[in-house]
């Protein structure tokens, strides 16, 4: 049975597949917003229908861009749209469905599997032979398919049987198979700006058929600003909050509804934070957090800490990162940093939220303001690289354990100089096996307490070079 199309320029498709998770009419291009039921959510009714209505992603699909030209010329190749929820990935795919002369099959990786896609591919192969018509397969949330399911698409994308449009909120470099990624052009859609969301809100208020124009809503500027800011870059959240606030407004004698800031706050309820504890926002936010600490900016570090706390990040994860940071980036410039970070990690587990945020804030501000040194981090890296490159050498005999029976008979410990028997509890002797390269491993900096360590090491070397030969103690064990 032919599949109906919303594009009058497209011909009915012969030999459409039957069965699977979708009925034939569901596989066709999605309905225009005007065709939706009047009680559909505002975000669904106001979904942009054309590229001209699509806002907020000008760098990706604005006039003159590569993607825009490919869509307008109906010459689209396989693409992946990557971006946070509500940024326009599915909307852009639906716009393509309405302008292309290709067959457009719309699937969700949440509810469909390889068996369904194989039917589409078989139909696409037959269609291509009989009519030469291309097939575009849109897979929403493609990251939900496993490796085997994604692999099923590879040969058909490669030979042109289908043109794939994949949409994902997750980083495709981790969630999409490398072969499939290499056969597709990746477009990164960013979170919508407050300005772009406000334009969408104003359009919805003015639109009489699909939007809220028939309600005669007069919105205060600060109310729209609040809705735009509270949405977290998600147009869907903003539009649905606008609808809730507008419906809550009581018409006055003239039939106008006054949308105030108070109503906007009530409609939005709470800020929607774009944060996934296993996704990009998790890693990007902790990256910004650590970089703010390393950059000695307490305000920046507190901002990203607050975001993680409000998003429900595991406080144990934050505390562990602080302990690591204390050694990695503060080091011996302030040895108390590790003590404080470790104490904070223990206190966080003992106290719990919400009070634990005070402990985290204390540790964060201390670590951010502390002097910084990565000399210890560099030192262990050099030592590890030396052993990886040249192998681990045997322990020199004078450093070997001689406390077990027979140890001294083997010559273990012979010639070892006991530092406490020497002035200043220091004596120069070799502690490394012969042939070790890349020295010195540890080079203390001039920062904070580490500067004292550096001077002490230099003083020891100077004093040792000035000592006369034979100035050794009588007892060395």
N, C-alpha and C positions, 0 to 999 in steps of 0.2 A: 504494500500500500504506500503511495507517495506520502512523503513527509511535508506538511505545510510549512511555509517559510514566511517570515515577516518581511523579507526583502522581495518586492514584486519583480525585480530584475532576475532573480534566480529561478531556474527551472525546477519542477518537481523531481525528486531523486528517485530513480528506478530501483526496484529490488531492495528496498530498505530492510534492514535486519529486524527480526522480531525477537521477543523474549528479553532476557537480561534483567537488570535492575530498573531499567527505564522503559516506559512505554514509548512508542515511536514519536509521539508529539512532544515528549519531554526532551528528546534528543535534539530537536530543532533549536534554532536560535531563540533566546529568551524573549519573553514578551516585552514590548515597549512599556515604559512607566505609565503611559496613558491608558494602557490596556489592563492595568492592575485594578483590583477591587478598591473602591473608595476608602475602605477601612484598613487597607494595607498601611504599614508604618510609613511615616513621612520620608524616612531615608530611602525606602524602596520606591516610593512614588516620584521622588525628586532625583533619582539616579540619572546622571547626564545621558543624553541620547546621542549627542554628536561630539566630535572633537572640539568644536567651538564652545560647547558647554562644559567641557572637562577642564577643571582648574587645579592649580597647585603643583603640577608636575611639568612646568614649561621646559625645564632643561632636558627632559626625556622625550616629551611628545609635543612640544611647542612648535610653532610655525618654523619650517626650514630644517627641523631635526631629521635625523636618519629614519627614526621610527615613524614619524609623521608622514614622511614622503612614501615610505613603504606601504603604510596603511592606505593612503590616498590613491596610490597607484595599484593597489591590490597585488603587491609583489612581496608580501610578508613571508619571511622564512621563519624557521623554528626559533622561538624566543622563550625566555624565562623572566617573569616579573617577580621581583623580590622586594618586599617592603612590609611595614607594620600593618596591623588591621586598620581598615577604614581609610587607606591612602589612595584607593582607586584601582587596584589590580583587576578585580572581577569586572568592575565598570568598564575599564579599558577593553577587556576581552569582549564584553557585550557590544560595545561600540563597533569593534572590528566585525562582529557577527552581523551587524546591520549594514555595513558598507561593502563587505566582500561578496564576490560572485562565487566564492568557493562554498562547498558544503561545510557547515559549522556544527560540530557535535560537542555538546556541553556536558562534562562529567565532573563528579566530585570524587576525590581519592578517599573520602571518608566512607562513602556508601557503595563504591564500585570496585571491581577487581579486574584481574587480567582477562577473565572469560568475557566480560562485557566489552573490553577494549578490543579483543581479538575479533569480535563480530563487527565492530566499527571498521577495523583495519581490513577485514575481508571485503566488506561492502565498498570501502574506499578503493581497494585494488580493482574491483569489478567496474566501479564508476569511472575510474581513470582510463581503463581499457575501452569502455563503450562510448564515453562522452568527452573524455579528456578533462573533466572537472576535478579540481583539487579538493582535498578534504582538510579542514582545519579541526584539530582535536584540542579542545580546551580542558585541561585537568587542573581543577582547583585543589589547593593544598597538596600538591604533588609530593611534598616531603613525607606525607603519611604512607606512601608506598615504600615497601622494602626494596632491597637491591634486585631481587629476582623480578619483582613487578616492574620496576623501572627498566630493567634489561629487556623486557619484552617489547619495549618501544624502539629500542636502538636500531635494528635493521630497517624498520619502516620509516623512521625519521631520516636515516642515512640515504635510502634509495628514493625518498621523495613521495612515498605512498601517502604519508600524512605530514602536515605541517603542525608541529606541536606548539601550543601555548601553555606553559606551566605557570602556576601562581603559587607562591610560598611566602610564609612569614618567617621562615627559618633560613639561616645562612646556607645557600645552595652549595657552597664549597665543602660543607660538612654533610648536608642532607640529601644532595642529589649526586648520583653516580658521575664520576669524572668523565666517562665516555659520552654520557648523555649531555653533560654540561658543555663539553667541547664541541658538540654538534649543534648547540643553540647559542644565540646571542643573549647575553644577560643584561637586563635593565634594572637598575636599582631605583625604586620609587621611595622617596623620603616621606617622613611624617609631614602632614600638611601644616603649613604655617598658620598662625592665628589670623592673619590677613586673608588667606585663602578660605578658611572656614567661615570667616565673617561674610565674605562674598556669597558663599553658599546659603548662609542663614538669611541674608537680605533677599536673595533670589527666591527662597522658599516663602518668605513673608509676602512677596509681591505676586507670586504665581497664583492665579485664581483657580485653575483647574486641578493641577497636581499638588499644589502647595497649600498655603494657609491664607491666600488672598481673600477668600470668601469669608473669613472670620473677621476681617477688618481690624487687624492687630496693629497697634502703635507701640513699638518697642523703644524703651529708653536706650541710649547708646551704651551706658554702662552695663545694661542687662545683656546686650549682644556681646560686648567685650568679655563679660564673665563666661558666657556660654562658649565662646571661641577659645578662651584660655583654659577652661576646665576640661575640655574634650581630650586633651593630651594628643592632639594631632589627628584624631579619629573623627572623620566627617559624620559617620553613622551615629556616634554618640552625641555629637553636637545637634544634629537634626532631630533625633528622637527626644533629646532634652528640651529643644525648642518647642516641639509639639506638645509635650507634657505641660510646659509652662504656659503656652498659649491657651490650651484648653482649660487651664485652671483659672485664667483671667475672667472676671465677670464683666459682661458687656454693660456699658453705661447707657444713659437715656438715648444717646445717639447711635447705639449699637456698636460702639468701638470698644475694643478690649485693650486695656493698658497693661503692657508687659513690663513690670518693674524689675529692679535688681533682686528684690526679695523673691519674686516669683521665679526668676531665673535660677536663683540658688536652690529653691525648692525643687524645681524641675530637674536640675542637674544632680541633686542629692550629694554627691561626693565626686571629687576629681578622679577621673579615670587615668590611672598611671599605666603607661605602656611599658610593661615589665614582665618578662617571662624568666623564671628562675633557672631555666635550662637553655635559654636562647640568647640571641645577640644582645638584648638589653642587659641581661645579667653580666655578660662578659665586658660589654662596652662600659657599663657603669662602674664595675670594680676596677677596670683599667683607668677610668677618669679619677676614681678615688685614690688609687695608688700613686698616680702621676701627680695629683695635687699634694699628697703627702711628701713625695720626693721633691717636689718643687717648693716646699716650705710655705704652702698657702693654707693656713688653717681654715679660712672661710670656704675655699673651694672644697677641701676635704669634708667639712661639715655638711655642705650642700649635698654631696653625693652620698654621704652617710645617711642624711635625712631621707633622701629618695629611697635608698635601700630599706630603711626601717618602715617607711610608709607602704612600700610595695610588699612587705612581708618577707624580706630576705632572712635567711637563717642567721641568727646572731652569732652562732658558733662559727659559721663560715667567715663572718666579718672579723671576729676575734682571732681566728687562726691567721688571717691575712695580716693583722697588725703584729702578731708575734713574728711572722716571717719578715715583715718589713723592718722591724727593729734590728734584726741581724743583717739583713740584706742591704739596707740603705742608710741606717744610722751607725750601726757597728760600734767600733771602739771610740768614735767621736763622742758618744755619750753612752757608756756601758749601762747606765740606769734605765735606758730605753727598753732594753730587753726585760729587765726586772719588772718595770711598770706594765709592759704589754702582757707579760705572762700573768701578772697579778690581775690585770683587767680581764683576761680570758677566764681565769678561775672565778672571779667575782661575777661575771656575766652569767655563768652557769649556776652560781649560788643564788643570785638575786632574781634573774629572769626579767622579762618585760612586764610593765613599761619602764621600770626603774633602771634596767640595764642600759638604757640609752644614755643615762648620765655617766655611767662608767665608760662606755664607749666614747662619749664626747670628750671626757678627760684624757683618755689615752690618745685619741686622734689629735687633739690640740697640742699635747706634749710632743708627740712624734713629729708633727708638722713643724713645730717651732724648734725642734732639737737640731744641733749641728749634724751634718751629714757626711758619711764616709762609706764608700763601697769597697774599701781596701781589702777587707776580709773576704768579701764575695769574689773579688778578682783573684785573691791569693789561692783560694781552694780551687777555683777554675784552672789556674795555672798548674797546680799540683796534679789535678786529675788529668789534665791534658798531657803532662809529662809521662805519667804512668801509662795512659792509653797509647801514647806514641812509641815509647821505648820499653814498655813493660816494667813490672815491679822487680827491683833488684834485691838480692839477699841482704839481710840485716848484717851490718859489720860486726865482727866478733866482740869488740869492746862494748857494744850496746846490747848484746844478747843476755838473756836471763841466766844468772849463775847461782840462783838460790836453790836449785834442786840438786839432789845427789848426782855427782858426776859432771855437773855443769862446768865447774872450774877445771876439771881434768881435760875437758874439751877445749879449754882456752876461752870460754865465754866470760865476758866481763874484764878480761885482762887488758890493762891500759886505760880503763875507764876512770875519768877524773870526776870526783864527787864535788859538785859546785859549792855545797855548803862549807867545804873545807878551805875555801879560797876567799880572799877579801871581796867584800861586796856580794858574796854568794854567787860569784860568776867566774867561769873560766872558759877560755876559748878552746873548743875541741870540735872535731868533725862529727856531726850527727846525721849525715847523709851518706848513702853508698856512693862509691866512685862513679863518675860519669854522668851524674844528674845534671840536666841542662835547664835553661829557662829561669835561672836564679837572678835576683831574689823572687820568691813567690810573694812574700808579704812586704809591701812598701807603705808604711804608715803615712798618713797625710798630716797636714798642719791644722786640721780641724778639731776643735774642742779638746777633749781629754786625750785624743790620739796624738796630738802634738807632743804631750809629755812622754808618751811611749816612744815616739820617734827620737826625742832628745836622749832618753835613757839608753836606747839601742846604740845611738851614735857615741854616747859617753863611754859605754862599755867597750866598743871597738877602739876608741881612742886610748883608753886606759890600758887595754891589753897590748896595744902596739908599743906603749911606753914602758911596759914592765921589762925588767932585766931577765935574761935567760937564767934558769935555775931557781926562780922565785916560785917554787911549788911547795905544797905542804908535804909533810912526812907520811901522811896516811891517806890513801886513795883507794876506795873500794867500789 
